Amino acid sequence: MTQPLVPLRHLNIMAGPAARSILAERGLNARDVSWLVGASGGPKWFVLYGLDQYLAGDFFRHKQEPLRLLGSSAGAWRMACYAHPEPLQALQRLAERYSTQVYSAQPRAREISTEARKMLAYMLNGEPGASASSQSHLSGIASSMTRHSQRRLYIIADRMRGWLRSEKKLPRNSMLVAAALGNLASRRNLRWFFERVVFHSAADKKSALALTDLPTRYQTLQPETLTSALMASGSIPGVMEGVQGEGELLGQVLRDGGMTDYHLNLPYHTQQGLVLYPHFYSRVTPGWFDRFTPWRHANPGWFDNVILLAPNRDFVSRLPYGKIPDRNDFRRMSDDDRVKYWQKSLEDSQWLADDLATLVDAGPAISQYVQPFQITRASHV
């Protein structure tokens, strides 16, 4: 008779039926994972930092099979770190620079975009500047990241239609309101406002993930387009400047991929192997506008082979202020208080990594911990 395992203190693990069968048969193994997913959410990702360090280090260190890395917005930046030649160092630099951001009292979009470019450069090559040596080093890193045969990066951004291309507040925000109203009736109405753009690894001749729910364009990542794709994926309308497209997207304006794919509710069931999804919530909200449509949730059939890892209520209650970091902390807190809080959240995220290591070591007994995948929109379960 199987003995019950020690309860996890901080981490929930949920899985679809196919994923649960594999876990019960052979536990959680890196060789079975074919996709790793990272959602939008800004500084919410700080609570996943420990998981990212564990996965990029011990868990995936010796994996030889292709691992596709899919992300939007902040999730795309996290996934880019996994594709980096030195993933642990890239994650550490991203966490360091992201958690210590300080802006003027009323920053304009240009100031925030400029800081984001410096942050991205620091994440990629350890230098925020644009010296000749820095650019040469970055070019080599970008070449490796876009062509790596084992770590295949996928970045989602959105091409803007109509006035959403504008940097002028009134026309752009009017279109955002129209998009939100259209989304209330049907998510498919987003097609009139956005075109999803999937930038995929050059190691895949075509995108391994075919998407039909919304108009989607596929672009092969090139070393020279990596930074613009990452910047576009995280450029929040009204907060940051839009990013000018390159190549086939020349003359187009790209913004945050979370507009269409906030928590990446995508047809993972069409893919071979397991999809591992470290997430800051136990819920999946399809698009950014669906924050206002609580009746719209993830498609459970699409998550048949997905394993979702999320902090539980106990973990969140132990964080400073009893909540996960978010962008509103910029206006709620002083810079000093916010930075201390964000860095403490990064430190405490190690608790989730410790629980995940316990799950991996449990082998097939991991099935005793696994809960069915939840489609409800409760924050933590």
Number of C-alpha atoms within 10 A of each C-alpha: 3 6 7 9 13 8 10 16 15 20 23 22 23 23 26 23 18 16 26 24 15 18 24 16 14 15 21 27 16 20 16 20 22 17 22 21 23 27 29 27 22 16 20 21 26 26 30 26 25 23 25 26 20 19 21 19 15 11 19 17 12 10 15 12 15 16 24 26 27 27 31 33 30 25 30 28 26 27 28 28 26 28 25 23 16 15 23 18 17 24 24 16 22 22 21 17 18 21 20 15 15 17 13 8 8 8 12 14 17 13 15 19 20 12 17 20 17 18 22 22 21 20 27 29 22 18 19 18 15 12 10 9 11 16 15 12 15 22 17 12 18 25 16 16 27 27 21 20 18 14 26 24 32 27 28 30 31 27 26 20 17 12 17 24 22 19 16 11 12 11 14 18 17 13 18 19 12 16 21 21 15 18 20 15 10 11 20 13 17 22 18 15 20 24 20 26 22 27 25 27 27 22 19 16 9 13 18 13 17 15 15 9 11 16 14 18 16 16 21 19 25 18 17 14 18 22 19 15 28 28 27 28 33 30 26 21 21 16 14 23 24 28 22 17 18 14 9 8 14 9 10 16 20 32 32 30 35 29 27 27 25 25 25 25 19 18 18 20 18 14 15 12 18 29 26 23 21 24 24 24 22 23 21 24 25 23 24 20 23 20 14 14 17 11 10 19 18 20 14 16 12 16 26 21 25 27 28 27 23 26 26 21 18 14 21 19 12 13 18 15 10 12 14 21 23 14 11 9 16 17 11 10 12 11 16 10 12 20 19 14 20 26 18 16 27 20 14 21 24 19 18 27 21 17 18 24 15 15 23 17 14 17 16 17 21 21 22 16 17 21 16 14 22 19 16 16 18 12 14 16 18
